[in-house]
């Protein structure tokens, strides 16, 4: 009873955090609605049904009593059940005079009513699971079993998948898991100057119908993945510290509802499946850092303004503000790469040393990241922009890299001097080994030696 009282999304998170087979004991206690939620997330690969991903979950379900298996299968969309079964078997309708193959590929058996002959495909364990599923359904509800097998024969795969996907999308949308293209809105840039503290004062996020539910869960308002709860409680997070100062129950409940909605959109836009805990943790840590950056930009370090910002600025706009600040730096890096005159002559001529190349690659990516090479204690890899000092450091580094090109031009180095023909004359075997420092030192040394020959020597 305690397990079945859990909201379907919370039940799923508990299952996902443990994984199979550790979650088996919890899974068999779930209701049809809860198991539907698990299947909605686990057996799909974006918008396509994945039989490979479904196989271990079906294997876990058949370990339950037959009545429970029937309850679960009956709770699933009939189109999904038909798709799952069709991919695991061949079917012949004996009432229509159909004859099975002389040499079956797997486990051949007749249904209890004698209407159908089944050839269960796959590994021996997959064949056992298919047989167990059908027997459980037949032994509990003969008419429903026939309906499943008839729909399996009558419908096209594309039609079944389209209908199953439609039902799934609707259920996930009700829980805040929005469509990928709709979720991309959270990464849409906006004008940072357009975001103001107090702009949505008095507005609420959660629907009025949820009032009693949120009050009943006052002590457990954070219904979200463990990863999100941990990311939002870090003492190093400016956003988490501001949340911790709230005392009004309505504000807390409203903020938590907004936070869950935002996190679901971020995960959907990043194409992170809720079962990938490592990817979830990474995405939500970056989300928290982006919110930290936005608060610092808006409140300028004032604690009262930070607290006011998280309750009077929609979290999606707050997140988009942080994204937009990072994009300002990204646009500088992209412009530098795009307008590099040497690369226009020959794409092989990047002219950046390895560290500068890593910095530009991180900043100019589709979702710009802060290169850890710029930290006070430099390391490899990247992270999200989390503070205004990150913006300042990244901007200064791009300007420094750009000044290297400006220096070359001032020293008289022209892109044409490094064309393919001239590189052979200059004994350049690897264009990637030539960076701005090599070129600048070459020009300076030749001038100090009194060489007046034009061009590179």
C-alpha positions in Angstrom: 0.0 0.0 0.0 2.9 2.4 0.8 4.5 1.7 -2.6 1.3 2.2 -4.5 0.6 5.5 -2.7 3.7 7.0 -4.3 3.2 9.4 -7.3 4.1 7.6 -10.5 7.1 9.8 -11.2 8.5 9.3 -7.7 8.0 5.5 -8.0 10.0 5.7 -11.3 12.9 7.6 -9.8 13.2 5.1 -7.0 13.3 2.3 -9.6 15.8 4.1 -11.8 18.1 5.0 -9.0 18.4 1.3 -8.1 18.3 -0.3 -11.5 17.7 -3.9 -12.3 17.9 -6.4 -10.7 18.1 -4.5 -7.4 14.8 -2.8 -8.1 12.9 -6.0 -8.8 11.4 -6.3 -5.3 10.1 -2.7 -5.5 8.9 -3.1 -9.1 6.6 -6.1 -8.3 4.8 -4.0 -5.7 3.9 -1.3 -8.2 0.4 -0.5 -9.6 -0.5 -0.6 -13.3 -0.1 3.2 -13.5 3.3 3.1 -11.9 4.6 0.3 -14.1 3.2 2.2 -17.1 5.4 5.2 -16.1 8.4 2.9 -16.0 7.7 1.5 -19.5 6.9 5.0 -20.8 10.5 6.0 -20.1 12.5 2.8 -20.2 11.4 1.1 -23.4 11.6 4.0 -25.8 14.6 5.5 -27.6 13.5 9.0 -28.2 10.4 8.5 -30.4 11.0 4.9 -31.3 10.1 1.8 -29.4 13.2 -0.2 -28.4 12.8 -4.0 -28.0 16.3 -4.3 -26.7 15.6 -1.8 -23.9 12.2 -3.4 -23.2 13.6 -7.0 -22.8 15.1 -6.7 -19.3 12.0 -5.0 -18.0 9.6 -7.6 -19.4 11.9 -10.2 -17.8 11.5 -8.5 -14.4 7.7 -8.3 -14.8 7.1 -12.0 -15.5 8.6 -12.9 -12.1 5.4 -11.6 -10.4 2.3 -13.7 -9.9 0.1 -14.2 -13.0 -2.7 -12.0 -11.6 -0.2 -9.1 -11.1 1.2 -9.6 -14.6 -2.3 -9.4 -16.1 -3.0 -6.3 -14.1 0.1 -4.6 -15.4 -0.4 -5.7 -19.0 -4.0 -4.7 -18.9 -2.9 -1.2 -17.7 -0.6 -0.7 -20.6 -1.7 0.7 -23.9 -2.9 -2.1 -26.1 -0.8 -0.7 -29.0 2.3 -0.9 -26.8 1.5 -4.5 -25.8 1.0 -5.5 -29.4 4.3 -3.9 -30.5 6.2 -5.6 -27.7 4.8 -9.0 -28.5 5.0 -8.7 -32.3 8.7 -8.1 -32.1 9.2 -11.2 -30.0 7.3 -13.8 -31.9 5.7 -15.1 -35.1 2.0 -15.7 -35.0 -0.3 -17.9 -37.0 -4.2 -17.8 -36.8 -5.2 -21.5 -36.9 -8.9 -20.5 -37.2 -8.1 -19.0 -40.6 -6.3 -22.0 -41.8 -2.8 -20.6 -41.4 0.0 -23.1 -41.0 3.2 -22.6 -39.0 6.6 -22.9 -40.5 7.9 -26.5 -40.7 11.1 -25.5 -38.9 10.4 -22.9 -36.1 13.1 -20.4 -35.2 12.5 -20.6 -31.5 10.0 -22.0 -29.0 6.8 -23.2 -30.8 3.6 -23.5 -28.7 -0.2 -23.3 -29.1 -2.3 -20.9 -27.1 -4.6 -22.4 -24.5 -7.7 -21.7 -26.6 -6.2 -23.5 -29.6 -6.7 -20.5 -31.8 -3.1 -19.4 -32.4 0.3 -21.0 -32.9 3.2 -19.0 -31.5 6.9 -19.1 -32.4 8.7 -17.3 -29.6 11.9 -15.7 -30.9 15.2 -14.6 -29.4 17.4 -16.1 -26.7 16.1 -19.0 -24.6 15.4 -16.6 -21.8 13.5 -14.2 -24.1 11.5 -17.1 -25.4 10.6 -18.1 -21.7 9.5 -14.5 -21.0 7.3 -14.4 -24.0 5.7 -17.7 -23.1 5.2 -16.6 -19.5 3.5 -13.3 -20.5 1.0 -15.0 -22.8 0.2 -17.8 -20.4 -0.4 -15.3 -17.6 -2.7 -13.2 -19.8 -4.6 -16.3 -21.1 -5.0 -17.8 -17.7 -6.5 -14.6 -16.3 -8.6 -13.1 -19.2 -9.1 -15.2 -22.3 -10.9 -12.5 -24.2 -8.2 -9.9 -23.6 -5.5 -12.3 -24.7 -7.3 -12.9 -28.0 -7.8 -9.1 -28.4 -4.0 -8.6 -28.0 -3.2 -11.2 -30.6 -5.8 -10.0 -33.1 -4.5 -6.4 -32.9 -1.0 -7.8 -33.3 -2.0 -9.3 -36.6 -4.4 -6.6 -37.9 -2.4 -3.3 -37.4 0.8 -2.0 -39.1 3.8 -1.4 -36.9 3.9 2.3 -37.9 0.3 2.8 -36.8 0.7 0.9 -33.5 3.9 2.9 -32.7 2.3 6.2 -33.7 -0.7 5.6 -31.3 1.5 4.3 -28.5 3.8 7.3 -28.8 0.8 9.7 -28.7 -0.5 8.2 -25.4 3.0 8.1 -23.9 3.7 11.8 -24.9 0.4 12.9 -23.3 1.2 11.1 -20.0 4.7 12.5 -19.8 3.5 16.0 -20.7 1.1 15.8 -17.7 4.1 15.1 -15.5 6.2 18.0 -16.9 8.3 15.9 -19.4 7.6 18.1 -22.4 8.3 17.4 -26.1 12.0 17.9 -27.1 11.2 20.8 -29.5 9.0 22.5 -27.0 11.7 22.0 -24.3 14.3 23.8 -26.4 12.6 27.1 -25.4 14.6 27.0 -22.2 17.8 27.5 -24.2 16.5 30.4 -26.3 18.5 33.6 -25.7 16.9 36.8 -24.5 18.0 40.3 -23.8 19.6 40.3 -20.3 18.5 43.8 -19.7 14.8 42.7 -20.1 14.9 40.5 -17.0 13.9 42.5 -13.9 13.5 41.5 -10.2 9.8 41.7 -9.4 8.6 41.3 -12.9 6.1 38.5 -12.0 5.3 39.5 -8.5 2.1 37.7 -7.3 2.0 35.1 -10.0 2.0 31.4 -9.2 3.3 28.4 -11.1 1.4 25.4 -9.6 -2.3 25.1 -10.5 -5.0 25.9 -7.9 -6.2 22.3 -7.9 -2.9 21.3 -6.4 -3.3 23.4 -3.3 -4.3 20.5 -1.0 -1.7 18.2 -2.4 1.1 20.6 -1.8 0.0 21.4 1.7 -0.3 17.7 2.5 3.3 17.3 1.3 4.7 20.4 3.1 7.4 18.3 4.8 8.3 16.6 1.5 7.7 19.2 -1.1 10.8 18.3 -3.2 9.3 15.6 -5.4 12.2 15.3 -7.7 15.2 13.0 -8.6 17.8 12.7 -5.9 20.3 14.3 -8.3 18.2 17.5 -8.4 17.6 17.6 -4.7 21.4 17.3 -4.1 22.2 19.9 -6.7 19.8 22.3 -5.2 21.1 21.9 -1.7 24.8 22.5 -2.2 26.1 25.2 0.2 28.3 26.5 -2.6 25.3 27.3 -4.7 24.1 30.9 -4.7 20.6 29.8 -5.8 20.4 27.0 -3.1 21.4 29.5 -0.4 18.6 31.9 -1.6 16.1 29.1 -1.6 17.1 28.1 2.0 16.1 31.6 3.2 12.4 31.2 2.2 10.0 30.6 5.0 6.6 31.1 3.3 5.0 27.7 2.6 3.3 29.0 -0.6 6.5 30.5 -2.0 8.4 27.3 -1.2 5.8 25.0 -2.8 5.5 27.3 -5.9 9.3 27.4 -6.3 9.6 23.7 -6.0 6.9 23.2 -8.7 8.8 25.6 -10.9 12.1 23.9 -10.3 10.7 20.4 -11.2 9.2 21.8 -14.3 12.4 23.6 -15.3 14.5 20.5 -14.6 12.2 18.3 -16.7 12.5 20.8 -19.6 16.3 21.0 -19.4 16.6 17.1 -19.3 14.2 16.9 -22.3 16.1 19.6 -24.3 19.4 17.8 -23.5 17.8 14.5 -24.6 18.7 12.9 -21.2 16.7 9.9 -20.4 15.5 9.7 -16.8 17.3 6.4 -16.3 20.8 7.9 -17.0 21.7 9.0 -13.5 25.2 10.2 -14.5 23.8 12.4 -17.3 21.0 13.7 -15.1 23.5 14.8 -12.4 25.7 16.5 -15.0 22.7 18.4 -16.6 21.2 19.5 -13.3 24.5 20.6 -11.9 24.9 22.8 -15.0 21.4 24.0 -14.5 22.1 25.0 -10.9 25.3 26.9 -12.0 23.4 28.8 -14.7 20.8 29.9 -12.1 23.7 31.0 -9.8 25.1 33.1 -12.6 21.7 34.7 -13.3 21.2 35.6 -9.6 24.6 37.2 -9.3 23.9 39.3 -12.5 20.5 40.5 -11.2 21.2 41.0 -7.5 24.9 42.1 -7.6 25.6 40.1 -4.4 22.7 41.5 -2.4 21.1 38.6 -0.4 17.7 40.3 -0.1 17.6 40.9 -3.9 18.6 37.3 -4.6 15.7 36.0 -2.4 13.3 38.4 -4.1 14.5 37.3 -7.6 13.8 33.6 -7.1 10.2 34.3 -6.1 9.4 37.2 -8.6 11.2 36.1 -11.7 10.0 32.9 -13.5 12.7 30.2 -13.2 12.6 29.6 -16.9 13.4 33.2 -17.6 16.1 33.2 -14.9 17.7 30.1 -16.5 17.5 31.7 -20.0 19.2 34.8 -18.6 22.2 32.7 -17.5 22.2 31.0 -20.9 22.2 34.3 -22.7 25.1 35.7 -20.7 27.2 32.6 -21.7 26.1 33.1 -25.3 27.6 36.6 -25.4 31.0 35.1 -24.9 30.3 32.3 -27.3 29.4 34.8 -30.0 32.9 36.4 -29.6 34.6 33.0 -30.0 32.5 32.1 -33.0 33.3 35.4 -34.7 37.0 34.9 -34.1 36.9 31.5 -35.6 34.6 32.6 -38.5 36.7 35.7 -39.4 40.2 34.3 -39.0 41.8 35.4 -42.3 44.3 32.5 -42.2 41.7 29.8 -41.9 39.9 31.4 -44.9 43.0 30.8 -47.0 43.4 27.2 -45.8 41.2 25.5 -43.1 44.2 23.5 -42.0 45.7 26.7 -40.6 44.1 27.2 -37.2 47.2 29.0 -35.7 46.0 28.3 -32.1 48.2 26.5 -29.6 46.6 23.5 -28.0 45.3 25.3 -24.9 43.8 28.2 -27.0 42.2 25.7 -29.3 40.5 23.9 -26.4 39.3 27.2 -25.0 37.7 28.3 -28.3 36.2 24.9 -28.9 34.5 25.0 -25.5 33.2 28.5 -25.9 32.1 28.3 -29.5 30.1 25.0 -29.1 26.3 24.9 -29.5 25.9 25.0 -25.7 28.9 27.0 -24.7 30.9 25.6 -21.7 33.5 27.3 -19.5 36.9 25.7 -20.1 38.5 24.6 -16.8 41.8 25.6 -18.2 40.8 29.2 -17.1 40.3 28.3 -13.5 42.7 29.4 -10.8 43.7 25.8 -10.5 43.6 24.8 -14.2 42.4 21.3 -15.1 41.0 19.6 -18.2 37.4 19.5 -19.2 34.6 22.0 -19.1 31.8 23.1 -16.8 28.9 25.5 -16.9 29.3 29.2 -16.5 28.5 29.8 -12.8 29.6 33.3 -11.9 30.3 36.6 -13.5 34.0 36.1 -13.0 33.7 33.2 -15.4 32.3 35.5 -18.1 35.1 38.0 -17.5 37.9 35.4 -17.7 36.5 33.8 -20.8 36.0 37.2 -22.5 39.6 38.2 -21.6 41.0 35.0 -23.0 39.1 35.5 -26.3 40.4 39.0 -26.5 43.9 37.8 -25.8 43.7 35.2 -28.6 42.3 37.8 -31.0 45.2 40.1 -30.2 47.6 37.4 -31.3 46.1 37.6 -34.8 46.2 41.4 -34.7 49.9 41.2 -33.8 50.7 39.0 -36.8 49.0 41.4 -39.1 50.9 44.3 -37.6 54.2 42.5 -38.1 53.3 42.1 -41.8 52.3 38.5 -41.9 49.7 37.9 -44.6 47.6 34.8 -44.9 48.8 34.3 -48.5 52.3 33.7 -47.1 51.2 30.4 -45.6 49.4 29.1 -48.7 50.1 25.4 -49.6 52.9 26.3 -52.2 54.7 28.6 -49.8 54.5 26.1 -46.9 56.8 23.7 -48.8 59.3 26.5 -49.4 59.2 27.3 -45.7 59.8 23.6 -44.8 56.4 23.4 -43.0 55.5 19.7 -42.9 52.6 20.0 -40.5 50.4 23.1 -40.7 48.9 22.3 -37.3 52.3 22.8 -35.7 52.4 26.5 -36.8 50.7 28.7 -34.3 50.7 32.5 -33.7 53.7 32.3 -31.4 55.9 30.5 -34.0 55.0 33.0 -36.6 55.6 36.0 -34.4 59.0 34.8 -33.2 60.0 34.0 -36.8 59.3 37.5 -37.9 61.0 39.1 -34.9 64.2 37.0 -35.2 64.6 37.7 -38.9 64.3 41.4 -38.3 66.8 41.3 -35.4 69.2 39.4 -37.8 68.8 42.2 -40.3 67.1 40.1 -43.0 65.1 42.5 -45.2 63.6 39.9 -47.5 59.8 40.4 -47.6 57.6 37.7 -46.3 58.3 34.8 -44.0 61.9 33.4 -43.9 
